[in-house]
Amino acid sequence: MHFGAVLPHNEIGTDPGAMRAWAQGVEALGATHILIYDHVLGADPNRPGGWKGGYDKDTAFHEPLTTFAFLAAVTTRVDFMSTVLILPQRQTALVAKQAAQIAVLSDNRFRLGIGTGWNTIEYEALGIPFRARGRRQEEQVNLLRALWREDSLSFDGEFHRVDAASINPRPSRTIPIWFGGSAPAMLERCARLGDGWIPLMGANDAARQCIETLRAHRTAAGRDMSDFGIQAQAQYRGGTPERWRTHAESWRELGATHIALATHNAGATGVDGHLRRLAQYLDAVR
């Protein structure tokens, strides 16, 4: 199992030097990958009718694709994955172009983690219908792979039209696409189209059932789990070395191939503090 780190998005701040120091520190500790969360907009909690959600306008989220381009320039080994990019909110050809550029500049150290999201405020502001997001995501995955692969293509779908065109430069190999979420339709889509799954839950019976569902769908499609990854997450907050070891072993038993530690929301600290937390975790689980 590969061990990585989650960018402390709401605590890292906006100093490029701090971002560089954190990423290079993660790499120096031997972590194999970095995850970045994604939200474009945060709602104002004082809006008419109020707001209840996991974050609001005062919670900072660094844009994943542009941040990964920066991190690719200051690291050499660590991999990157969006966890998860709300793909249906975005223009597909533009995501294909941006993701291809990260792959080119990082020497293929990028995995595209995608989701459908839940925040209707974001969809409205970005001009994308919320209710069709699942169908749009599936079509996007097919178009992304075609744009990464083909010198010229024509595509006529429900949401997209490309008339004898493509992107350039393209990655030297297709970018892995991993799906986040646990809705039944998403699990079927992930099993059929995905290179891996990003569970947004703990190592519990619900996760086990999701993995069994993924395995059944892949078997029905004539595929197995040998080349399919599972990206779990762990929390520093409230943990101890023994709890971290038990948690990691639980995910390993379920079949996880990757796990990344989130060090934020565990008390105020700076870059050195986040790296010390990661070091404690890695010492416990390796």
C-alpha positions as CSV (number, residue, x, y, z in Angstrom):
1,M,0.0,0.0,0.0
2,H,1.3,3.5,-0.9
3,F,1.2,6.2,1.7
4,G,0.6,9.9,0.8
5,A,-0.5,13.2,2.2
6,V,-3.5,15.6,1.7
7,L,-2.7,19.2,1.0
8,P,-3.9,21.1,4.2
9,H,-6.0,23.3,1.9
10,N,-7.5,25.6,4.6
11,E,-4.3,26.0,6.6
12,I,-1.4,26.1,4.1
13,G,-2.1,29.7,3.2
14,T,-1.1,31.5,0.0
15,D,2.7,31.8,0.3
16,P,4.3,30.0,-2.6
17,G,7.3,29.3,-0.5
18,A,5.3,27.5,2.1
19,M,3.5,25.4,-0.6
20,R,6.9,24.5,-2.1
21,A,8.4,23.7,1.3
22,W,5.4,21.5,2.2
23,A,5.5,19.5,-1.1
24,Q,9.2,19.0,-1.0
25,G,9.0,18.0,2.7
26,V,6.3,15.4,1.8
27,E,8.5,14.0,-0.9
28,A,11.6,13.9,1.4
29,L,9.6,11.9,3.9
30,G,9.1,9.3,1.3
31,A,5.3,9.8,0.8
32,T,4.3,8.6,-2.6
33,H,1.4,10.9,-3.5
34,I,-0.3,14.2,-2.8
35,L,-4.1,14.7,-2.8
36,I,-5.9,18.0,-3.3
37,Y,-9.6,18.6,-2.6
38,D,-11.7,20.7,-5.0
39,H,-14.4,23.3,-4.6
40,V,-14.8,26.3,-6.8
41,L,-17.2,28.4,-4.7
42,G,-18.2,28.7,-1.1
43,A,-21.6,29.9,-0.1
44,D,-22.1,32.9,2.2
45,P,-23.7,31.6,5.4
46,N,-25.6,34.9,5.7
47,R,-27.4,34.4,2.4
48,P,-31.2,34.5,2.4
49,G,-32.4,31.2,3.9
50,G,-29.0,30.6,5.5
51,W,-26.5,27.8,4.6
52,K,-25.7,24.4,6.0
53,G,-22.8,22.5,4.4
54,G,-19.3,21.1,5.1
55,Y,-17.7,24.4,4.1
56,D,-18.5,28.0,3.2
57,K,-17.0,31.1,1.6
58,D,-14.4,31.4,4.4
59,T,-12.9,27.9,3.8
60,A,-10.0,28.0,1.4
61,F,-9.6,25.5,-1.4
62,H,-6.6,25.7,-3.8
63,E,-7.6,25.0,-7.4
64,P,-6.2,21.5,-8.0
65,L,-5.0,21.6,-11.6
66,T,-3.1,24.9,-11.4
67,T,-1.7,23.9,-8.0
68,F,-0.4,20.6,-9.3
69,A,1.3,22.4,-12.2
70,F,3.2,24.4,-9.6
71,L,4.0,21.4,-7.4
72,A,5.2,19.4,-10.5
73,A,7.9,22.1,-11.0
74,V,9.3,21.8,-7.4
75,T,9.2,18.0,-7.0
76,T,10.6,15.0,-8.9
77,R,9.0,11.8,-7.5
78,V,5.8,12.3,-5.7
79,D,2.5,11.7,-7.6
80,F,-0.6,13.9,-7.6
81,M,-4.3,13.2,-7.6
82,S,-7.4,15.5,-7.5
83,T,-9.7,14.2,-4.8
84,V,-12.0,14.8,-6.3
85,L,-12.3,17.3,-9.2
86,I,-16.0,18.0,-9.7
87,L,-15.8,17.2,-13.4
88,P,-19.3,18.0,-14.6
89,Q,-18.9,21.6,-13.6
90,R,-16.0,22.1,-16.0
91,Q,-15.5,22.3,-19.7
92,T,-14.3,18.9,-20.8
93,A,-11.9,20.0,-23.5
94,L,-10.3,22.5,-21.2
95,V,-9.8,19.8,-18.4
96,A,-8.3,17.5,-21.0
97,K,-5.8,20.3,-22.0
98,Q,-5.0,21.2,-18.4
99,A,-4.6,17.6,-17.2
100,A,-2.5,16.7,-20.3
101,Q,-0.2,19.6,-19.4
102,I,0.3,18.4,-15.8
103,A,1.1,14.9,-17.1
104,V,3.6,16.3,-19.6
105,L,5.3,18.6,-17.1
106,S,5.3,16.0,-14.2
107,D,6.5,13.1,-16.4
108,N,3.1,11.3,-15.9
109,R,2.9,11.7,-12.2
110,F,-0.8,12.7,-12.3
111,R,-4.1,10.7,-11.6
112,L,-7.4,12.5,-12.3
113,G,-9.8,11.8,-9.5
114,I,-13.3,12.9,-10.4
115,G,-16.7,13.3,-8.7
116,T,-20.2,14.7,-9.5
117,G,-20.5,16.9,-6.4
118,W,-23.5,18.0,-4.4
119,N,-23.3,21.8,-4.2
120,T,-26.0,23.3,-6.4
121,I,-24.7,26.8,-5.8
122,E,-21.5,25.9,-7.6
123,Y,-23.3,24.4,-10.6
124,E,-25.6,27.4,-10.9
125,A,-22.6,29.9,-10.9
126,L,-20.7,27.8,-13.4
127,G,-23.7,27.6,-15.8
128,I,-24.0,23.8,-15.7
129,P,-27.3,21.9,-15.1
130,F,-27.1,20.0,-11.8
131,R,-29.6,17.2,-12.5
132,A,-27.7,15.8,-15.6
133,R,-24.3,15.6,-13.9
134,G,-24.0,11.8,-13.8
135,R,-24.7,11.4,-17.6
136,R,-22.5,14.4,-18.3
137,Q,-19.6,12.8,-16.3
138,E,-19.8,9.6,-18.2
139,E,-19.7,11.3,-21.5
140,Q,-16.8,13.5,-20.3
141,V,-14.7,10.5,-19.4
142,N,-15.1,9.1,-22.9
143,L,-14.2,12.4,-24.5
144,L,-11.2,13.0,-22.2
145,R,-9.7,9.7,-23.2
146,A,-10.3,10.4,-26.8
147,L,-8.7,13.8,-26.6
148,W,-5.6,12.4,-24.8
149,R,-5.3,9.7,-27.4
150,E,-6.2,10.9,-30.8
151,D,-4.6,13.4,-33.1
152,S,-8.0,14.4,-34.6
153,L,-11.4,13.2,-33.6
154,S,-15.1,13.9,-34.2
155,F,-17.4,13.5,-31.3
156,D,-21.2,14.1,-31.2
157,G,-22.7,13.4,-27.8
158,E,-25.5,14.6,-25.6
159,F,-23.4,17.4,-24.1
160,H,-20.4,17.7,-26.4
161,R,-19.6,18.2,-30.0
162,V,-16.0,18.1,-31.4
163,D,-15.7,18.5,-35.2
164,A,-12.3,17.1,-36.4
165,A,-10.1,18.6,-33.7
166,S,-8.0,17.6,-30.7
167,I,-5.5,18.9,-28.2
168,N,-1.7,19.3,-28.5
169,P,0.5,18.4,-26.7
170,R,-1.1,15.2,-25.5
171,P,0.3,13.0,-22.7
172,S,2.6,10.1,-23.6
173,R,0.1,7.7,-22.1
174,T,-3.5,8.1,-21.0
175,I,-4.1,9.7,-17.6
176,P,-5.7,7.3,-15.1
177,I,-9.2,8.3,-14.0
178,W,-10.4,7.4,-10.5
179,F,-14.0,8.0,-9.4
180,G,-15.1,9.2,-6.0
181,G,-18.4,8.6,-4.3
182,S,-20.6,5.6,-3.3
183,A,-24.0,6.1,-5.0
184,P,-25.1,2.9,-6.9
185,A,-25.0,4.6,-10.3
186,M,-21.5,5.9,-9.6
187,L,-20.2,2.5,-8.5
188,E,-21.4,1.0,-11.7
189,R,-19.8,3.8,-13.7
190,C,-16.6,3.5,-11.8
191,A,-16.3,-0.2,-12.3
192,R,-17.0,0.0,-16.0
193,L,-15.0,3.1,-16.9
194,G,-12.6,3.8,-14.0
195,D,-9.0,2.9,-13.1
196,G,-9.7,3.2,-9.4
197,W,-12.2,4.2,-6.6
198,I,-11.9,6.9,-4.0
199,P,-14.0,6.0,-1.0
200,L,-15.3,9.0,1.0
201,M,-15.9,6.8,4.1
202,G,-14.0,4.8,6.6
203,A,-12.8,1.2,6.5
204,N,-16.2,-0.2,7.5
205,D,-19.0,-2.5,6.3
206,A,-20.3,0.2,3.9
207,A,-16.9,0.3,2.2
208,R,-16.7,-3.5,2.0
209,Q,-20.1,-3.6,0.4
210,C,-19.1,-0.9,-2.1
211,I,-15.9,-2.9,-3.0
212,E,-18.0,-6.1,-3.4
213,T,-20.3,-4.1,-5.7
214,L,-17.4,-2.8,-7.8
215,R,-16.0,-6.3,-8.1
216,A,-19.3,-7.7,-9.2
217,H,-19.7,-5.0,-11.9
218,R,-16.2,-5.5,-13.1
219,T,-16.7,-9.2,-13.3
220,A,-19.9,-8.7,-15.3
221,A,-17.9,-6.5,-17.7
222,G,-15.2,-9.1,-18.1
223,R,-12.7,-7.3,-15.9
224,D,-11.0,-8.1,-12.6
225,M,-9.5,-6.0,-9.8
226,S,-5.9,-6.7,-10.5
227,D,-5.3,-3.3,-12.2
228,F,-7.9,-1.4,-10.2
229,G,-6.8,0.9,-7.3
230,I,-8.5,2.1,-4.1
231,Q,-7.5,5.5,-2.6
232,A,-8.4,5.7,1.1
233,Q,-7.7,8.6,3.5
234,A,-6.8,8.8,7.2
235,Q,-7.0,11.7,9.7
236,Y,-4.3,12.9,12.0
237,R,-6.9,14.5,14.3
238,G,-7.9,12.2,17.1
239,G,-5.4,9.5,16.1
240,T,-2.6,7.6,17.8
241,P,0.1,5.4,16.3
242,E,-1.9,2.3,17.3
243,R,-5.2,3.7,15.8
244,W,-3.4,4.7,12.6
245,R,-1.9,1.2,12.2
246,T,-5.2,-0.5,12.8
247,H,-6.9,1.8,10.4
248,A,-4.3,1.2,7.7
249,E,-4.4,-2.5,8.2
250,S,-8.2,-2.4,7.9
251,W,-8.0,-0.7,4.6
252,R,-5.3,-3.0,3.4
253,E,-7.5,-6.0,4.2
254,L,-10.3,-4.4,2.2
255,G,-8.0,-4.1,-0.8
256,A,-6.8,-0.4,-0.7
257,T,-3.8,0.3,-2.7
258,H,-3.2,3.9,-1.5
259,I,-3.9,5.9,1.7
260,A,-3.2,9.5,2.3
261,L,-3.1,11.4,5.7
262,A,-5.0,14.6,6.2
263,T,-3.1,16.7,8.8
264,H,-5.4,19.8,8.9
265,N,-8.2,20.5,11.4
266,A,-6.1,19.1,14.2
267,G,-5.0,22.4,15.8
268,A,-3.1,25.5,14.4
269,T,0.3,24.7,13.0
270,G,2.6,25.7,10.1
271,V,4.3,23.8,7.4
272,D,6.8,22.2,9.8
273,G,4.0,21.1,12.0
274,H,2.1,19.5,9.2
275,L,5.2,17.6,8.1
276,R,5.9,16.5,11.7
277,R,2.4,15.0,11.8
278,L,2.9,13.2,8.5
279,A,6.3,11.9,9.8
280,Q,4.6,10.5,12.9
281,Y,2.0,8.8,10.8
282,L,4.4,7.3,8.4
283,D,6.6,6.0,11.3
284,A,3.5,4.3,12.7
285,V,2.1,2.6,9.6
286,R,5.2,1.6,7.6
